[in-house]
């Protein structure tokens, strides 16, 4: 497959410039107007049928070849994060408080590079659906596109996506069958007590003490309710109560992040957290109100599609640059919702380890960090992978 990598490498300069242009002009969830227009204009210029505005700012490019009945979906995300960039690169964000801290600029550029190659010289028979999604970073852009008729208007027999991962050698591909990324739910627990003077606690029902007890009790949900062979995370990220040292406040508020790699464990976590909140509050003469907000689902890669994606990776890069069954991650991804509707697989591409593999420090910096930047050396690798996967899935007669 070196010929394919060489072909992509020979023209990758155009897409390095494009990636850095997107990086310099980051746009938050459902505000990706400039990025979406750039994507749509490029695809139209290469001969794709383009649909704009799906799910708000989403773009779908369709390319048909021959009469083959198979339909393939490839997805890239486009949105940035509300973070002040500190990467120090020449193409850093020109917009204060916004940056591409997760590499969606690179994901978009990789898929566009593949789109150009497939339009110019791709050998396939069927329908290619390229999905450029808004609002992955907590906005649920996948759900918005699906609600707007994504898979009814652009049917797919399988759908695939790729995400960069710092700390893994540049260009190394990691695949995983089954649960690959965690669900993410959020809860606000408000404990209402009776305020009073700090010197006379017998006349109050102290929500701070109840909240402190609840924080400790919540640690037992994972350690004592979840199967030790399963994974789960319950994090109390904020506890807010009172303003003065001699006043018992009337209420306390906790903010929770809750994650699981199994649908049944996810349901168990909600049940136990609700029960503990009520019981702990009542044990101190207080009341608990729980506002539970369901987030992203568990991302589950289907077996046949993951096996196929693994074969393509091995063909392209060889076993030394592929991890066939990597560990799951407790981060979350709204591509999970697409996989609930259509079989497919989500894989990782290493963004680099810094000096250990010659990557710049910004590429080895973890995602969602002000110092992060996508590794441009991944553009030909990711694009070649998409080209090979498309040609293998949509086999020409």
C-alpha positions in Angstrom: 0.0 0.0 0.0 3.0 2.3 -0.1 1.9 3.5 -3.5 -1.3 4.9 -2.0 0.5 6.6 0.9 3.0 8.0 -1.6 0.2 9.4 -3.8 -1.5 11.1 -0.8 1.8 12.4 0.5 2.6 14.0 -2.9 -0.4 16.3 -2.8 -0.8 16.7 1.0 0.5 20.2 1.1 -2.9 21.6 -0.1 -4.5 19.9 2.9 -1.9 20.9 5.4 -2.7 24.5 4.4 -6.4 23.8 4.6 -6.1 22.2 8.0 -4.1 25.1 9.4 -6.6 27.6 7.9 -9.5 25.8 9.8 -7.3 25.7 12.9 -6.8 29.5 12.7 -10.5 30.1 12.4 -12.2 27.7 15.0 -15.9 27.7 15.4 -18.0 26.3 18.3 -20.9 23.9 18.2 -23.5 24.8 15.5 -21.5 27.9 14.6 -19.3 26.1 12.0 -20.6 28.3 9.1 -17.2 29.2 7.7 -15.9 25.6 8.0 -19.0 24.1 6.6 -18.9 26.4 3.6 -15.3 25.6 3.0 -16.0 21.9 3.1 -19.1 22.2 0.8 -17.3 24.3 -1.7 -14.4 21.9 -2.0 -16.7 18.9 -2.4 -18.7 20.6 -5.0 -15.6 21.5 -6.9 -14.6 17.8 -7.0 -17.9 16.6 -8.3 -19.8 15.6 -5.2 -23.5 16.1 -4.7 -23.5 18.3 -1.7 -26.2 18.9 0.9 -25.6 21.9 3.2 -27.3 22.7 6.5 -28.2 19.2 7.7 -28.6 19.3 11.4 -27.9 23.1 11.4 -24.4 23.3 10.0 -23.7 19.8 8.8 -22.6 18.9 5.3 -23.0 15.6 3.4 -21.1 15.0 0.1 -22.3 12.1 -2.0 -20.3 10.4 -4.8 -21.8 7.6 -6.9 -19.8 5.3 -9.2 -21.2 2.5 -11.3 -24.3 0.6 -10.3 -23.2 -1.1 -7.1 -25.9 -1.2 -4.4 -23.5 -0.8 -1.4 -23.5 2.5 0.5 -20.7 3.6 2.8 -20.6 6.5 5.3 -17.4 8.2 6.5 -17.8 10.8 9.2 -15.6 13.7 10.4 -16.4 16.3 13.1 -15.9 20.0 12.6 -16.4 22.0 15.8 -13.9 23.6 18.2 -13.8 24.1 21.9 -14.1 27.2 24.2 -10.5 27.2 25.2 -7.8 29.9 25.0 -5.0 28.5 22.8 -1.4 28.3 24.2 0.2 26.1 21.5 2.6 28.7 20.2 2.2 27.5 16.6 2.2 30.0 13.8 -1.4 29.0 12.8 -2.8 29.4 16.3 -6.4 30.5 16.7 -7.1 34.1 15.7 -10.2 34.1 17.9 -9.7 34.6 21.6 -11.3 31.9 23.8 -11.8 29.4 20.9 -9.4 26.7 19.6 -9.3 23.4 17.9 -8.1 21.6 21.0 -9.4 18.1 19.9 -8.1 17.9 16.3 -11.4 18.2 14.5 -9.7 20.4 12.0 -7.4 17.5 11.2 -10.3 15.0 11.0 -12.0 17.3 8.5 -8.8 17.8 6.5 -8.1 14.0 6.4 -11.5 13.2 5.0 -11.3 16.0 2.5 -7.9 14.7 1.3 -9.5 11.3 0.8 -12.5 12.9 -0.9 -10.2 14.6 -3.4 -8.3 11.4 -4.2 -11.5 9.3 -4.5 -13.1 11.8 -6.8 -10.0 12.0 -9.0 -8.9 8.4 -9.2 -10.9 6.3 -6.8 -11.8 2.8 -7.9 -15.1 1.8 -6.4 -18.6 0.7 -7.4 -21.4 2.1 -5.2 -22.3 5.2 -3.2 -19.9 7.1 -0.9 -21.5 9.3 1.7 -19.1 11.8 3.4 -20.6 13.2 6.6 -19.1 16.4 8.1 -20.8 16.8 11.5 -21.2 19.8 13.7 -21.2 20.0 17.5 -19.6 16.8 18.6 -18.2 18.5 21.7 -21.3 18.1 23.9 -23.8 19.5 21.4 -25.1 16.2 20.1 -24.6 17.2 16.5 -24.9 13.5 15.4 -28.4 13.5 16.9 -29.3 16.7 15.2 -28.2 15.4 11.8 -30.1 12.1 12.4 -33.2 14.0 13.4 -32.8 15.9 10.1 -33.0 12.7 8.2 -29.4 11.8 7.8 -29.7 8.1 7.3 -33.1 8.3 5.6 -31.8 10.7 3.0 -28.3 9.2 2.8 -28.7 5.5 3.7 -25.5 3.7 4.8 -24.8 0.0 5.1 -22.0 0.8 7.4 -20.4 4.0 8.9 -16.9 4.7 10.2 -15.1 7.5 12.0 -11.6 8.2 13.2 -10.1 10.3 16.1 -6.6 11.3 16.8 -5.0 10.3 20.2 -1.9 11.9 21.7 0.4 9.6 23.5 0.2 6.9 20.8 2.9 6.9 18.1 2.1 9.1 15.1 0.1 7.3 12.5 -0.4 4.1 14.5 -4.0 2.8 14.2 -5.9 1.4 17.2 -9.1 -0.6 16.7 -11.5 -2.2 19.2 -14.5 -4.5 18.8 -17.3 -3.9 21.3 -17.6 -1.1 23.8 -14.9 1.4 22.9 -16.0 4.7 24.6 -18.1 5.4 27.7 -21.5 6.9 28.1 -21.6 10.3 29.7 -24.4 11.5 32.0 -24.6 14.6 34.2 -26.5 15.2 37.4 -27.1 18.2 39.6 -28.1 17.3 43.2 -29.5 20.1 45.3 -29.7 19.3 49.1 -32.2 21.6 50.8 -31.9 22.0 54.6 -32.6 24.7 57.1 -30.2 27.5 57.5 -29.1 29.0 60.7 -26.4 30.5 62.9 -23.1 28.6 62.9 -23.0 28.9 66.6 -26.4 27.2 67.1 -26.4 24.2 64.7 -29.1 22.4 66.8 -31.6 24.8 65.2 -30.6 24.0 61.7 -30.5 21.1 59.3 -27.1 21.4 57.7 -27.0 20.7 54.0 -23.2 21.0 53.9 -22.7 18.0 56.2 -25.3 16.1 54.2 -23.5 17.0 51.0 -20.1 16.0 52.4 -21.5 12.6 53.5 -23.0 12.1 50.1 -19.7 12.8 48.4 -18.2 10.0 50.4 -21.1 7.7 49.9 -21.0 8.1 46.1 -17.5 6.6 46.1 -19.1 3.3 47.1 -21.3 3.1 43.9 -18.3 2.0 41.8 -16.5 0.1 44.5 -19.4 -1.8 45.9 -22.3 -1.8 43.4 -20.6 -2.2 40.0 -19.1 -5.5 39.0 -15.3 -5.2 39.5 -14.8 -6.5 36.0 -16.8 -3.5 34.6 -15.7 0.1 34.3 -17.5 3.1 35.7 -16.7 6.6 36.8 -18.6 8.8 39.3 -17.0 12.3 39.7 -18.2 15.1 41.9 -16.7 18.0 40.0 -18.3 20.8 42.0 -19.8 21.3 45.5 -21.2 24.8 46.2 -22.7 26.0 49.5 -22.7 29.1 51.6 -20.7 32.3 51.7 -19.8 32.9 55.4 -18.0 30.8 58.0 -20.6 31.5 60.7 -23.7 30.8 58.7 -25.2 27.4 58.0 -26.6 27.7 54.4 -30.1 26.6 53.4 -28.9 24.5 50.5 -25.9 22.9 48.9 -25.4 21.8 45.3 -23.3 19.0 43.8 -22.4 18.6 40.1 -21.7 15.1 38.9 -20.2 13.5 35.9 -21.1 9.8 35.4 -19.6 7.4 32.9 -20.0 3.7 32.0 -18.9 1.2 29.3 -22.0 -0.9 29.6 -25.7 0.0 29.1 -26.8 -1.9 32.2 -24.1 -0.4 34.3 -25.1 3.0 33.1 -28.7 2.3 34.3 -27.4 0.9 37.6 -25.4 4.1 38.3 -28.4 6.3 37.9 -30.5 4.1 40.2 -27.9 4.0 43.0 -27.0 7.7 42.8 -30.6 8.7 43.1 -31.2 6.4 46.0 -28.1 7.5 47.9 -28.8 11.2 47.4 -32.3 10.8 48.9 -31.2 8.6 51.7 -28.1 10.7 52.7 -30.1 13.9 52.7 -32.9 12.5 54.8 -30.4 11.0 57.2 -29.4 14.6 58.1 -33.0 16.0 58.1 -32.6 17.5 54.6 -34.2 16.8 51.2 -32.6 16.0 47.9 -33.6 17.2 44.4 -31.9 15.4 41.5 -31.7 16.8 38.0 -30.4 14.0 35.8 -29.3 14.8 32.3 -28.6 12.0 29.9 -25.6 12.6 27.6 -23.9 10.4 25.1 -24.5 6.7 24.8 -21.9 3.9 25.1 -20.0 3.7 21.8 -20.2 0.1 20.6 -18.2 -1.0 17.6 -19.9 -3.9 15.7 -17.9 -7.1 15.2 -18.0 -7.5 11.4 -17.3 -3.9 10.6 -14.5 -3.7 13.1 -12.9 -6.9 11.6 -13.1 -5.2 8.2 -11.7 -2.0 9.5 -8.8 -3.9 11.1 -8.1 -5.8 7.8 -7.8 -2.5 6.0 -5.5 -1.1 8.6 -3.2 -4.1 8.5 -3.1 -4.0 4.7 -2.2 -0.3 4.7 0.4 -0.2 7.5 1.3 -3.7 8.5 1.1 -5.3 12.0 3.8 -3.2 13.5 1.7 0.0 13.2 -1.7 -1.5 14.1 -3.2 -2.4 17.5 -6.0 -4.9 16.6 -7.8 -4.7 19.9 -7.0 -1.7 22.0 -8.3 -0.8 25.5 -11.6 1.1 25.9 -11.6 4.8 26.8 -13.8 6.5 29.4 -14.2 9.6 27.2 -17.4 10.0 25.2 -18.4 10.5 21.6 -21.7 11.2 19.9 -20.7 8.9 17.0 -22.2 6.4 19.5 -25.7 7.5 18.3 -24.9 6.8 14.7 -23.6 3.3 15.7 -27.0 2.7 17.4 -28.6 3.1 14.0 -26.0 1.8 11.5 -23.3 -0.9 12.1 -19.8 0.5 12.0 -16.6 1.2 13.8 -14.7 4.0 15.4 -10.9 3.9 15.4 -8.0 5.9 16.8 -4.9 7.3 15.0 -1.9 8.1 17.1 -1.1 11.9 17.2 2.4 11.3 18.5 4.6 10.9 21.6 6.7 14.0 21.2 10.5 13.6 21.1 10.1 9.8 21.3 8.7 9.6 17.7 9.8 13.0 16.3 6.4 14.6 16.9 6.2 18.3 17.9 5.4 18.8 21.6 2.0 20.3 20.7 1.0 17.0 19.0 1.9 14.9 22.0 -0.1 17.3 24.3 -3.4 15.7 25.4 -6.6 16.8 23.6 -8.7 19.5 25.3 -5.4 21.2 26.5 -4.5 24.8 25.5 -1.1 23.5 24.2 -2.5 20.9 21.8 -2.3 20.8 18.0 -3.2 18.1 15.4 -0.2 16.4 13.9 -0.1 17.2 10.2 2.0 14.0 9.5 -1.3 12.1 10.1 -3.0 13.7 7.1 -1.7 11.4 4.4 -2.0 8.3 6.7 -5.6 9.1 7.6 -6.6 10.0 4.1 -5.0 6.8 2.7 -6.8 4.7 5.2 -10.2 6.2 4.2 -9.4 5.7 0.5 -8.5 2.1 1.0 -11.5 1.4 3.2 -13.8 3.0 0.7 -12.4 1.0 -2.2 -12.5 -2.2 -0.3 -16.0 -1.7 1.0 -17.4 -0.5 -2.4 -15.6 -3.1 -4.4 -15.5 -2.4 -8.2 -16.6 -5.2 -10.5 
